[in-house]
Amino acid sequence: TQIISQQIEQLRQQLRYHEYQYHVLDQPQIPDAEYDRLLNQLKQLEAEHPQLISPDSPTQRVGAKPLVGFRQITHELPMLSLDNAFSDQDFYAFERRIQERLGRVEELTFCCEPKLDGLAVSILYLNGVLSQAATRGDGTTGEDITSNIRTIRNIPLQLLSDTPPARLEVRGEVFMPHQAFEQLNQDALQHGQKTFANPRNAAAGSLRQLDPKITRQRHLSLNAYSIGISEGVELPATHYARLQWLKSLGIPINNEIRLCQGSAEVLKYYQDIAAKRDQLGYDIDGTVLKVNAIALQEQLGFVAKAPRWAIAYKFPAQEQLTL
Ligand SMILES: Cc1ccc2cc(C(N)=O)cc(O)c2n1
């Protein structure tokens, strides 16, 4: 069965390539019917040779049996939330704080993207194979939703690289496009089931299904927005380049991501996205604006979320008594 296993491996590579062309580049090379034919051919071969089935085969998307509950997963790196700006003034103040902290004057480059209104997830690839996925949860601990994440068609079960990193944690937003949301609520109405108030709730409800066969029917989508853990790879020096790198591995990123030089371009981007908000086909609730250079990100670090309801009122520094 050496020939058979070669046939199976060749079909798997073909299917992964076409999934990448369709879901990541939005440039399918073959009609859907041809893709389905290849997938059915692989299913047939695997059915005849079950010992050759592997979890990263494109046929292994629909998870196993329903879970009885979700395992907890602790994120090695906390998944952070973002501070908010509500006006141009807030953005100018944000940029000024950064410049002061960096002691710089020249313009900053920002990586700008729409802020998807879904829910944040963490997906771990071990040697290029999708091994574990979790919800953001409270930022430190989330729920294991691996079997549900595997059913999302634009998430690759295996990275498109011959030399994948030993460990790569992809962070991104899972969302339900408007078309899928309308379809889901229509079906729910016809079957006397509860409808969802908005795509975000629908995505959350679909990801927290115990039965992956239900999640699979919900037509969710992922857009990656950052890298968590990475081991065994030299990452690019800017956020934008890292997102392009993820895309080259077969991880879908949003196609409205742009680099902007200085605050004027950033605020123009914000207006551009606001203007096209209703044509995107999915819900967004703003934009996310990040300093592009990773070295500057590391220099700036994070501010632990101090409570807004408490303040320490300090005494003036005491003059050190010289004895
Ligand atoms: C660091 C971080 C945290 C949450 C995020 C959330 C989104 C989003 N909802 O699209 C995009 C980002 O670039 C994010 N980046």
The ligand as a Tripos MOL2 file, in Angstrom:
@<TRIPOS>MOLECULE
LIG
   15    16     1     0     0
SMALL
NO_CHARGES

@<TRIPOS>ATOM
      1 C1         -3.5070   42.6990   21.0980 C.3       1 LIG1
      2 C2         -4.8860   42.5980   20.5560 C.ar      1 LIG1
      3 C3         -5.9520   42.2540   21.4070 C.ar      1 LIG1
      4 C4         -7.2330   42.1530   20.8870 C.ar      1 LIG1
      5 C5         -7.4520   42.3720   19.5210 C.ar      1 LIG1
      6 C6         -8.7480   42.2680   18.9370 C.ar      1 LIG1
      7 C7         -8.9010   42.4940   17.5790 C.ar      1 LIG1
      8 C8        -10.2340   42.3790   16.9320 C.2       1 LIG1
      9 N1        -11.3180   42.2000   17.6870 N.am      1 LIG1
     10 O1        -10.3160   42.4530   15.7150 O.2       1 LIG1
     11 C9         -7.8020   42.8170   16.7680 C.ar      1 LIG1
     12 C10        -6.5440   42.9390   17.3360 C.ar      1 LIG1
     13 O2         -5.4630   43.2390   16.5960 O.3       1 LIG1
     14 C11        -6.3410   42.7120   18.7130 C.ar      1 LIG1
     15 N2         -5.0770   42.8010   19.2310 N.ar      1 LIG1
@<TRIPOS>BOND
     1     1     2 1
     2     2     3 ar
     3     2    15 ar
     4     3     4 ar
     5     4     5 ar
     6     5     6 ar
     7     5    14 ar
     8     6     7 ar
     9     7     8 1
    10     7    11 ar
    11     8     9 1
    12     8    10 2
    13    11    12 ar
    14    12    13 1
    15    12    14 ar
    16    14    15 ar
@<TRIPOS>SUBSTRUCTURE
     1 LIG1         1 GROUP 0 **** ****
